[in-house]
Amino acid sequence: MPFHAAQGLRYLTFEGFAAAGIRHAIFTRQGGVSAAPYDSLNVGATVGDEPELVRQNLQRAFAACGCAPDSLFDSWLVHGREVLVAQAPRPANQRPEKADIIITDQPAVTLFMRYADCVPVLLADAQRGAVALAHAGWRGSVARVAAAAVAALGTHYGSRPQDLLAAIGPCISTARYEVGEDVVRAVQAAFGSQAAALLPVLDGKPHFDLVAANCLALQAAGVTHIESADLCTASQPQDWFSHRASGGRTGRFGALITLAT
């Protein structure tokens, strides 16, 4: 899981994806033009930042990876399991549709999502030429949105789970993610006997292991190749935006994946 620097930006990639020729990146918050508290590579257009600065940040991110800005296909994240199939880039004058999973088999499309504690899930099928991005907060993790993304690749492109590469990006760590009884009950209902391991009690309070929950969902769906960044957004503010650590006023970091060579 190396970090890279390009055009003033810092981003990470995953070794399995790179070896398979899948262009992808998860961008840190460094190298953009936004002012505090969105400093500096904020790509979230709905958090209070200036729209023009967000546009410039997106252009910088795409340029750093050699992707055309007009290849972007993103979505309006709603903590669900809906799937969007990207046949072409999103028209610039069209608002993103609501979904937490986006998939494509089109090299002219660059999938893009935004995060600030929730789990970035990347999937790639190099054999059939298909990729996916998913967004999993606690609701999405309980709903097994990662497994839904695996199923969507199978339905639309014939992808087999055992052929997929999966990666879990930076998110809030178990130690920093104290949860309430509503989350505890939801995790217990979703994961049954596995729930106890996902809900360690730290300093007398329940916490939720988002990374482990999404790994379990992927493994249950048949995915065997899973990489994890193992980086905490709340503990490393120099690199990542964190909704919880900032008290809710912060930016969003971006993740992209494309079949373009």
C-alpha positions as CSV (number, residue, x, y, z in Angstrom):
1,M,0.0,0.0,0.0
2,P,2.4,2.7,-1.1
3,F,1.9,6.5,-1.0
4,H,2.7,8.5,-4.1
5,A,3.3,12.2,-4.7
6,A,2.2,13.9,-7.9
7,Q,1.6,17.6,-8.7
8,G,1.7,18.5,-5.0
9,L,-0.9,15.8,-4.1
10,R,-0.4,12.8,-1.9
11,Y,-2.3,9.6,-2.5
12,L,-2.2,5.9,-1.8
13,T,-2.7,2.9,-4.0
14,F,-3.0,-0.9,-3.5
15,E,-0.4,-3.3,-4.7
16,G,-2.8,-5.9,-6.1
17,F,-4.7,-3.4,-8.1
18,A,-1.5,-1.8,-9.4
19,A,-0.1,-5.2,-10.4
20,A,-3.3,-5.9,-12.4
21,G,-3.1,-2.6,-14.2
22,I,-6.1,-1.0,-12.5
23,R,-5.7,2.8,-12.2
24,H,-6.9,3.9,-8.8
25,A,-6.1,6.3,-6.0
26,I,-7.3,7.3,-2.5
27,F,-6.3,11.0,-2.0
28,T,-5.2,12.5,1.2
29,R,-6.3,16.0,2.1
30,Q,-3.0,17.5,1.0
31,G,-2.3,19.5,-2.1
32,G,-5.5,21.4,-2.7
33,V,-6.7,25.0,-2.7
34,S,-9.4,25.0,0.0
35,A,-9.1,27.0,3.2
36,A,-9.7,25.8,6.7
37,P,-11.6,23.8,7.9
38,Y,-11.7,22.3,4.4
39,D,-7.9,22.5,3.9
40,S,-6.9,21.7,1.4
41,L,-7.9,19.0,-1.1
42,N,-11.6,19.0,-0.2
43,V,-13.7,17.3,-3.0
44,G,-17.0,17.5,-1.1
45,A,-19.4,20.0,-2.8
46,T,-22.1,19.9,0.0
47,V,-20.0,20.6,3.1
48,G,-19.8,24.4,2.9
49,D,-16.7,24.9,0.8
50,E,-16.6,27.3,-2.2
51,P,-17.8,25.4,-5.3
52,E,-15.0,26.8,-7.5
53,L,-12.4,25.6,-5.0
54,V,-13.9,22.1,-5.0
55,R,-13.9,22.1,-8.8
56,Q,-10.2,23.0,-8.8
57,N,-9.5,20.3,-6.3
58,L,-11.3,17.7,-8.4
59,Q,-9.3,18.8,-11.4
60,R,-6.0,18.5,-9.5
61,A,-6.9,15.0,-8.3
62,F,-7.8,13.8,-11.8
63,A,-4.7,15.3,-13.3
64,A,-2.5,13.7,-10.7
65,C,-3.7,10.3,-11.9
66,G,-3.8,11.1,-15.6
67,C,-7.6,11.0,-15.8
68,A,-9.7,13.4,-17.8
69,P,-12.0,15.5,-15.5
70,D,-14.9,14.9,-17.8
71,S,-14.7,11.2,-17.3
72,L,-16.1,11.5,-13.8
73,F,-19.1,9.5,-12.6
74,D,-20.0,10.0,-9.0
75,S,-23.0,9.6,-6.8
76,W,-25.0,11.2,-4.0
77,L,-24.2,9.1,-0.9
78,V,-27.2,8.0,1.2
79,H,-26.0,5.1,3.3
80,G,-27.9,2.5,1.4
81,R,-27.4,-0.4,-1.0
82,E,-28.5,1.1,-4.3
83,V,-26.3,0.5,-7.4
84,L,-25.7,2.8,-10.3
85,V,-24.3,1.3,-13.5
86,A,-22.1,3.9,-15.3
87,Q,-22.4,3.5,-19.0
88,A,-20.9,7.0,-19.6
89,P,-19.5,9.9,-17.5
90,R,-22.1,11.9,-15.6
91,P,-23.0,15.0,-17.6
92,A,-21.6,18.1,-16.0
93,N,-25.1,19.8,-15.8
94,Q,-26.7,16.7,-14.2
95,R,-26.9,16.2,-10.4
96,P,-25.4,12.9,-9.1
97,E,-28.0,10.2,-8.5
98,K,-28.4,8.7,-5.1
99,A,-26.4,5.5,-4.5
100,D,-23.6,4.0,-2.4
101,I,-22.4,1.6,-5.1
102,I,-21.2,2.5,-8.6
103,I,-19.9,0.1,-11.2
104,T,-18.7,0.3,-14.7
105,D,-17.0,-1.7,-17.5
106,Q,-16.3,1.4,-19.6
107,P,-12.7,2.7,-19.8
108,A,-14.0,6.2,-20.6
109,V,-15.5,6.4,-17.1
110,T,-13.7,7.2,-13.9
111,L,-15.7,6.2,-10.8
112,F,-15.3,8.7,-7.9
113,M,-16.6,8.8,-4.3
114,R,-16.1,11.0,-1.2
115,Y,-15.4,10.0,2.4
116,A,-14.7,11.4,5.9
117,D,-14.7,8.3,8.3
118,C,-16.8,5.9,6.3
119,V,-15.2,2.9,4.6
120,P,-14.0,3.2,0.9
121,V,-14.4,-0.2,-0.7
122,L,-12.7,-0.7,-4.1
123,L,-13.4,-3.8,-6.3
124,A,-11.8,-4.8,-9.6
125,D,-12.3,-7.7,-12.1
126,A,-9.3,-7.5,-14.4
127,Q,-10.3,-10.6,-16.3
128,R,-13.7,-9.2,-17.4
129,G,-12.8,-5.5,-17.3
130,A,-15.1,-4.2,-14.6
131,V,-14.6,-2.0,-11.5
132,A,-16.7,-0.8,-8.5
133,L,-16.6,1.7,-5.7
134,A,-18.7,1.5,-2.6
135,H,-19.3,3.6,0.5
136,A,-19.9,1.9,3.9
137,G,-20.7,3.8,7.1
138,W,-22.1,1.8,10.0
139,R,-25.5,1.5,8.2
140,G,-23.8,0.3,4.9
141,S,-21.6,-2.1,6.8
142,V,-24.6,-3.6,8.6
143,A,-26.4,-3.8,5.3
144,R,-23.4,-5.5,3.7
145,V,-23.0,-2.9,1.0
146,A,-19.6,-4.5,0.1
147,A,-21.3,-7.8,-0.7
148,A,-24.0,-6.0,-2.7
149,A,-21.3,-4.5,-4.8
150,V,-19.8,-7.9,-5.4
151,A,-23.2,-9.2,-6.4
152,A,-23.8,-6.2,-8.8
153,L,-20.5,-7.0,-10.6
154,G,-21.7,-10.6,-11.0
155,T,-25.1,-9.6,-12.2
156,H,-24.1,-7.0,-14.8
157,Y,-20.7,-8.3,-15.9
158,G,-20.5,-11.9,-15.0
159,S,-17.7,-11.3,-12.4
160,R,-16.9,-14.3,-10.2
161,P,-16.1,-13.4,-6.5
162,Q,-13.0,-15.4,-6.5
163,D,-11.6,-13.3,-9.4
164,L,-12.2,-10.0,-7.7
165,L,-9.6,-7.8,-6.1
166,A,-10.9,-5.9,-3.1
167,A,-9.4,-3.1,-1.1
168,I,-10.6,-1.2,2.0
169,G,-9.4,2.3,2.3
170,P,-8.8,4.6,5.3
171,C,-11.7,4.9,7.7
172,I,-12.3,5.6,11.4
173,S,-10.7,2.9,13.5
174,T,-12.3,0.8,16.1
175,A,-10.5,2.7,18.9
176,R,-12.0,6.0,17.8
177,Y,-15.5,4.7,16.9
178,E,-17.6,4.5,20.0
179,V,-21.2,3.6,19.1
180,G,-24.6,3.6,20.8
181,E,-27.0,0.8,21.6
182,D,-28.9,1.3,18.3
183,V,-25.7,0.4,16.4
184,V,-24.9,-2.5,18.7
185,R,-28.4,-4.0,18.1
186,A,-28.1,-3.5,14.4
187,V,-24.6,-5.2,14.2
188,Q,-25.9,-8.1,16.4
189,A,-28.9,-8.6,14.1
190,A,-26.8,-8.5,11.0
191,F,-23.7,-10.5,12.1
192,G,-25.1,-12.9,14.7
193,S,-22.4,-14.9,16.4
194,Q,-19.7,-12.9,14.7
195,A,-21.0,-9.6,16.2
196,A,-19.2,-9.9,19.5
197,A,-15.8,-9.7,17.8
198,L,-16.9,-6.6,15.9
199,L,-18.1,-4.8,19.0
200,P,-15.2,-4.6,21.5
201,V,-15.8,-2.8,24.7
202,L,-13.2,-0.1,25.4
203,D,-13.2,1.9,28.5
204,G,-16.6,0.6,29.3
205,K,-18.1,1.7,25.9
206,P,-19.0,-0.3,22.9
207,H,-17.0,0.3,19.7
208,F,-17.5,-0.9,16.1
209,D,-14.8,-2.4,13.9
210,L,-15.8,-1.2,10.4
211,V,-12.9,-2.8,8.7
212,A,-13.5,-6.2,10.1
213,A,-17.2,-6.0,9.3
214,N,-16.6,-5.2,5.7
215,C,-13.9,-7.9,5.4
216,L,-16.5,-10.4,6.8
217,A,-19.1,-9.2,4.2
218,L,-16.6,-9.6,1.4
219,Q,-15.4,-13.0,2.5
220,A,-19.0,-14.3,2.9
221,A,-19.6,-13.1,-0.7
222,G,-16.7,-15.3,-1.8
223,V,-13.9,-12.7,-2.2
224,T,-10.5,-14.0,-1.2
225,H,-8.1,-11.2,-2.2
226,I,-8.6,-8.3,0.2
227,E,-6.2,-5.6,1.0
228,S,-6.7,-3.0,3.7
229,A,-5.1,0.3,4.3
230,D,-5.4,0.0,8.1
231,L,-5.3,3.8,8.5
232,C,-7.5,5.7,10.9
233,T,-9.1,8.9,9.6
234,A,-9.7,10.3,13.0
235,S,-6.2,9.7,14.3
236,Q,-4.3,11.1,11.3
237,P,-5.8,14.6,10.6
238,Q,-2.7,15.6,8.6
239,D,-3.8,13.2,5.9
240,W,-7.5,12.6,6.2
241,F,-10.8,14.4,6.8
242,S,-12.7,13.0,9.7
243,H,-16.3,13.9,10.4
244,R,-16.2,12.7,14.0
245,A,-12.8,14.1,15.0
246,S,-13.7,17.5,13.6
247,G,-17.1,17.7,15.2
248,G,-18.8,17.6,11.8
249,R,-17.3,20.6,10.1
250,T,-14.7,19.3,7.6
251,G,-14.1,18.3,4.0
252,R,-14.2,15.1,2.1
253,F,-11.3,13.1,0.6
254,G,-11.7,11.3,-2.7
255,A,-11.2,7.8,-4.1
256,L,-11.2,7.0,-7.8
257,I,-10.9,3.9,-10.0
258,T,-11.0,3.5,-13.7
259,L,-10.2,0.9,-16.5
260,A,-8.5,3.5,-18.6
261,T,-4.9,2.6,-19.4
